[in-house]
Amino acid sequence: MNGTVEAENNMYMLYEAANQMPVYEVYQKLCKFRGNFDIDYVDFEQKYYRFYHGNSELESVERISSKTFSDLPEDILNYVIDDLELVDKLSLRKVSKKLRETVDNHKCKNSSVLIHFEADSSQIELAMNYITYSDGNGKSTYDIMTRSLDSDGDMKMKYKEKPRVIEGEHWELMIRDLSTFLCNPNWKFYGVLWDFDEGVDDDKLTPPDIRQKQIQLIENMLKTTPLQVYTLTIQSTDHTAVMAILPNVIPGSLEFLGLNSKNNGAKLEEVVELEQWKRLKRSFVQTVPDSFDIEHFFHLEQFKIVQIRITEDRLVKIRDILFKSPKFSNCTLLSKIEDRVNVDENGEEITPLRAFVILINRIMGEHPEYDAGTRCYSIPDSDEHFSVYSCQRGGDTLELEIQRQKNERDDFGDDSFNDSLREILGIHL
């Protein structure tokens, strides 16, 4: 804080103390005016009461007071902080500058953080806790919901609502809070999920101009301190969100990427040029456009695509690239059944699944190592093979799954890729 700002703050405190205003109300008003909580409350309170009791000297004097929590030995502070939930650490760091430094310097590992943006509210989900920023009914609030298990193993919830002191849009305040911990190199996160209006009705979507402001703030935050995470999922109808976040993740730290919106595939060409994509191990993509080269996926160990047209050209590409992909383990491709009639050589109508199997066997069978009877590729000079499995899901979706397996082993039906995704994301696929 420079001298001019400190002098202005002191004059403001003198004025309010003369009017005998409550100290915390004065503190809130000043923070609101300054637009931040950078003013240390402990120092503010001590100085305010000097003024309140008639000591108008503007110079700081040595504080004479009893020991506070922040005055505890550092090893004890770290012991206490280590046992706090992340949401409690975020609250504690706002108490004073000393505690903020202590909390920020404390090294900790966290599971995952889910970040939700909607038109009227924003939310940070941290393990068992939710922090919601909202505007509604003429109020700007900051809500915290904590969940815990009681002695009987039953879930109990605690809900606390606080008025927001600082003016601004709910999403601005959430991003400001995110910047205090998400990019802190001492605070490690297993994964981050960004959710922009996922599942929201069209008439309740965030306006495009607001969305672009949000994305710009996020990009500025991540450019300052790149994100280091193991898994990253982005659910957005706006491709600019992907390109604001993904390039600012540290390459090599990221092993899994999920692009979970129907139109994210429209600009996959930009994504696959990034170093972050090239060093991935696993991916989950909602949609791949017809023009996209499937070859871009085969450097991965595992991948799943929810909607892709499985054409003859793509099957040829897959067939020819399998043996050139030493890291590839398995993939799952889903394709909507097209509205057309399939016929056999006798002109008789056949089911979509049978037509699908015939197509796969015809294309794959052109490779000398493929056995249509077992639907397996033998891998020369190896104890492994590729299994090719096809089925129909429900009434409108065909599925192609390819797995690298040890000989004499059949794992189809285990759904190991989906199981690992569920573990990573904590979602149902």
N, C-alpha and C positions, 0 to 999 in steps of 0.2 A: 504494500500500500504506500503510495507516494505521500509526501508531506501535505500537499494541497488537499487530497482526499481525506487524510486523517484529520486535518484541521476542520474541514467541513463536517465530518462526522462528530467531532467534539462539540462544535457549535450547535449542531442538531440535538445532541444529548443534553447540553446545558439548557436549551430551550424547553425540551420535553420534561426534564427534571424539575425545572421551575414550575411547570404546570402539573407536576406530581402524577405524570402518566405511569402506568405499570411498565416495568422494565421489559418484559417479554413482548408486550404490544409494541413498544418503541423499537425493539430489535427487529421484529417482523416487518414493520413499516420501512425501516432502513434497508433491510435485505431486499424488500420488494422494489424500493427505489433504485438500488444499485443493480438489481437483476441477478444477484447471486448470493450464496451463503459463505463467501470468502471471509467475512468478518467473524473472528473467534468469539463465541458467545461468552465464554468464561471471562476473557479480558474485557468484553463489552460490559458485562454485568458489574464487574469490579469498578470500572471507571464510572459507570452510570451512577452507582450508589455514592461514590465520592462527591459527584456533582449534586446528587439528591440531598446529601446531608450538609451541603454548604461549602465543600472544598472545590472551588472553581479553577484551581490550577490546571492548565491544559497539559502540562508536562506529565509524563508517566511517573508514578511513584512505585516503590517496591511493594508488592502485594503482601499483606500480612493476613494469612488465612490458614485454616486447617488443611490437612492433606486431602486431595481429591483423588478420584479413581485414576486419573491420568498421571498422578504423581507416584503411583506404585512402581516398584522396580520393573525394568523392561522384561525380564524373564517371567515374572508373574503375569504381566499384561499379555504376553504372548501365549501363556498357558490358558488364560481365560478366553482370549480371542480364538484360539485354536478350536475351542469347544462350541463356538457360536455358529448358528446357521448363517448362510450368506446374507439373507435379508436383514439379520441383526447386525452384521458387520457394516452393511450399507447405512443403517441408522446410526451406529456408533461413530462412524467416521465423520458424521455431520455435527458432532457435539463440539469439537474444538480442533484447532490446527494440530496440536500435539497428538491427539487421538487419530486424526486423519493420517498423519505421517506414520504412526504406529501400525494402523490397520493396513495401509497401502504397502508398507514394507514387509508385512507378514506373508510368508509364503504358504500357499494352500492349493489344494487340488479339488476341483468341483466336477460334478457329473456333467450335466448339460443345462443350457439355458434356452428357453423358448421365448421368442420376441414376436408379439402380435400387434399388428396395426389395423385399426378400423376407423371409420369416419368419426365416431363420437368417443372412442376410447382407445387406449393403448395398454398393453399388459406385458410384464416380464414374469415368466414362470421359472422359479428356481426350486428344483426338487419338490419339496412339500409346501412351498410358499408361492403366493401370487402377489404381485404389486400392480395395481390398476390405476391408471391415470385417466380421468374422465371429465367431460363437460356435459352437464345436463341439469335441467330444472333450475337454471340460473346459478348453479354452483360449480366451482372447479375443485375437484376432490382428489385426494391421494389415498387409496385404500390398500390395506394390507390384510391378506387372509393367510393364516398359518394353519397347517394341518399336522397332527401328531397322533400317536397311538397311546391310549391309556393303558393301565395295568392289565386290563382284560383283552388287549389287542384290538379294541374298537377305535375307529377313527373319530377324532374330535377336531372341531374347527374353531378358530378364534378369529374374529373379524374386528378390524379397527379402521375407522374412517377419520381422516384429517383434512382440514381445508388446505389448499395449496396457497403458499405465501407469495410465490413469484408468479407474476403474470406471464402469459404465453400459452400457446396451443399445447394440448395434452401431449402430443407427440414430440414437441420440442423439449419438454421437460424430461420425458422418458429417455430420449437420445442423450440428453445432458447427463442423466444418471448412468446410462450405459457406458458413457465415455470414462466414467470414474473407475470402472472395474473390468469391463470387457477387454480392454486393451492393456490392462496392467500386467506387465511381464511376470509379476510375482504370483498372479492368480491364474492358474491353469484351468482350462475347461476341456472336457472330453469332446463336447459337441455343441453346435449352435444351430437352432432352427429359426429362420426368418419367415414370418407368415404375414403376407400382405393381402388382406381382404379375402382370405381363403374361405370358401363356402358362404360368402355374403351375397345376398340377393342383389341383382343389378341396380335396383333403385336405391340401394344403401351403400354403394361403393364410394370410396374416397375420391373426391374430385381430382382430375388429372393434374391440375396445377399444384395442389397440396401434395400429391404423391411425389411429384418431381422435387419439391422442396425437401421432403423427407429423405428421398434417395440421395440428394446432394449433401445433406447434413451427415448421413451415414458414411458416404464416400469420404468426406472431409475428415471425419473421425478416424476411419480406418487407414487413411493415408498417413496420418500422424504417427500411429503405432499399428503396424500390420497385425492381423489376427493369427494366432497360433492355435489350431484346433485339429482334432483327429477326424471328426465328421462335420459336414456342413450340408444343411438342407435349406433350399430356398423355394418357398411356395408363393408365386407371384404371377400375375397376368401381364406384368410389364417386364420386358427383357432387360431394360436399363437397370433394374434392381440387381439382376445377376451380374452384369458387367461392372456395377459399382462395388459389389462385395467380393466376388471371386478373385479378381486380380490383386486384391489387398489381403489375401490369405498367404501366409508364408509357404512357398512351395516345399514339398517334401514332408511337412508336418501333416498335411491333409491326405487322408487315405480313402475317405468315402465322400462322394458328392451326390446329393439328391436334388433333381430338378422336377418339382412335383406339380407343375401347372401345364394345362393343355396346350398353351401356345409357346412354351419355352423353347420348343424345338425349332421355332421359326428362324432363330439365329444361332443354332448350334455351331455353325461354321466359325463364328467368332470364339466360342467357348473352347473348341478343340485346338485352337492355336495357342492357348495359354499354357505356360509351364505348369500351372497347377493341375490342369487336365492331364497333361502328358505324364505326370508323376503319380497319378491316382492308382489305387488298387481295385476299388469297387465303385459302381455307380448305379443309380436308379433314375431313369428318365421317363417322364410321362408320355411324351410324344416325339416321334422322329419324322420329319417331312420326307416326302417321296424322293426328293433330289439328294438327300444326304447319303454320304458314303459310309456304309456299315463298317468299313475297315477301321474307322477311327475308334471303334470300341475294343478291338481285339488285342490291344496292349494291356488291357485290364485283366485282372484275375477273375472277376465276376461282374456281371451286369444284368440288369433287367430293364426291358422297355415295355411299357404298358400298351402303347398303340404304335404299330409299325406295319406297313404293308409288306407282307412276306412274298416278294415277287420272284420270278425265275432268275432274274439278274442278281438279286440279293443272295439267293441260295447258291448260285455259282460262286459269288464272291466269298461266301462263308466256307464253302467246300474247299476252295483253293487256298484259303489263308489259314486254316486250322493248324496245319503242320508247321507254319511259319510263326506261330504264336507260343513261344515256350512258357509264358507265364499264365496263359489262359486256362481257367479251371471249369467254369460253367457260365451259361447264359440262359435267360428265359425271355422269349419274344412272344408277345400277344398281338393278335390281329383280328379286327372286326370282320365277320363274315360278310362278303360283298353280296349285294342283291343281284345274283345272276344264277342261271341254271347250268349245272355241270352234267355232261353226258359222257358215257363210255364209248368204246369203239363200235358198239352196236346201236348207238344212238339212244340208249336208255339213261334216264336221269339217275344220278348218283348223289349221295349225301356230300355236303361240304367237307366233312372230315375225311371221307374216303378219297375225294379228289385231292385233298391236301396231302394225304399219305402217298398217293400215286405220284404227285409232283415231286415230293421230297425224295422218294426212292429213285425216280428217274434221274434227277439232277445229281444226287449224291452217288448213285450207282455208276456214274461215268468215271468215278475215281477208283483205281484198281484196288485200293485198300478197304473199300466199303463193302459190307455184307448186308444185302437187303433183308435177308432172313432174320438176322440178329439185330439189324439196324445199328451196326457198330463199325467204326473205322479202326483198324489195327494201326498202331504206331510202330513203324519199323525200328528194330533194335531197342525195344522198350518193353517193360512189363505193364504198359498202360494202353488204353484205347479210348476213343471218343464214342459215347453212346448218344444216339439221336432219338428223341422221344417226342411224339406228337399226340395231342388229344383235343377234345372240344370242351370248353368251359361254358356251362349254361347253354343258352340257345343261340348266342350271337358271337362267340369268341373262339378262335383257334389258338392253340398254344404250341410253340416249338421250344424244346429244351435240349441243350447240348451239354454234356458233362464229360470231363476227363476223369477216368476211373482206372483203378487197378484191375488187372485181369481177374476174372472169377469174382467180381464184385458188382452188385447192382444196388445203387442207392436211390433210384427213382422212387418217388413217393415220400421221401423224407423231407422234401422242400427245404433243404438246408440253407439256400440263399435267402428265402423269405424269413426263415428263423433268425438268421444273422441280422437281417434288416430290422426285424421287430426289436431285437436286442439293442441295436444301434439307435433306432429312432423312438422306440417306445410307442409304436403305432401298429394298427392292424392293417394288413395289406389285403 
